[in-house]
Amino acid sequence: MKSKKIIKILKAIADENRLKMIKLLSCKNLCSCHFVNILEISQPNVSHHLKILKEAGLIKASKRGRWIDYSLNKENIALIKDELNKILKN
């Protein structure tokens, strides 16, 4: 994995709310309305955080009627875990 990609991912999870979102999505898929209620932040704020996580490749979005469900991009999560393990072993 390229350094720029790792940096983008680390910046994406360096925010408390985004890190909480990742933790929540590790348990189950959620729509943005769930994040509003759980994290007690505004819908525009939730959308902003989801956009950053999606651009970093950490989450995926799938449309379900009027709703959008968010899930972890498990492939990219596994890649970043491997990269971090490599970095920390050196």
N, C-alpha and C positions, 0 to 999 in steps of 0.2 A: 504494500500500500504506500502510496506517495506521501511525502511529508505534508504537502499542502492539504491533502484530504484528511489526514490525521488531525491537523491543526483546526480545520473547519469543524470536524466532529467534536473535538475537545472544547472549542469555543461554544458550540451549540449546547453542550451539556454543562457548561460552566455557570449556568443560571439556575437558581434554586427552583423556580417553577418548572423549567424544562426538565430538570433532573427528576422532580416529582412526577411529571408526566411520563417519563420513561419508566419509572418504577411502577406506576399504575398500569401502564400498557404491558408490563412484563407479566401481569396477572390475567388481564383480559382486554379485548378490544373495547374501545369506548368512542362515543361521539363527543363533539365539542361541548355540548350542553352538560355532559357529566363533569368535564373539567371545570366549567363555570361554577357548578355547585360544590364540587369537592375542594377546589383550590380557593374558592371565594374571590375570584377575579373576574373582570368584565369579559364579555364575549369578544370584543375587539382585541383585548390583551391575549386571550386564549388563541385566537386566530393567528396573531403575530407569532406567538411561541410555536404553534404547530407548523407554521410556514418555515421557520428556521430549522426545526427538527426534520421536516420533510426535505428541504434543500440540502441538508447535511447527509441525507440518505438513511437516517435512523428510523424513520417511520414511513408507513404506506397509508394511503387513503383509498377507500372503496365506497362508491356511492350506493346507497340503499334507499331508493325513493327520493324523498326530500332530504334525507339525512346522509351524512358522511361518517363512516366508521373509520377509526384510526387503529392501526396495529403496528407492532414493532417490525422492522425490516430485519428479520432474524439472520439473514445472510450477512448483512453489513455489521450487525452487532457482533456476530462471530468473528468477522474479519478484524474489527477494532480490538476485540478481546485478544486475539492472536498477536496483533501488532504491539499492544501494550505489554503483553507477556514477553515478547522479544526485547522490547526496550528495557524492561525492568530486569531482565536476566543479565544484561550487559553491565 
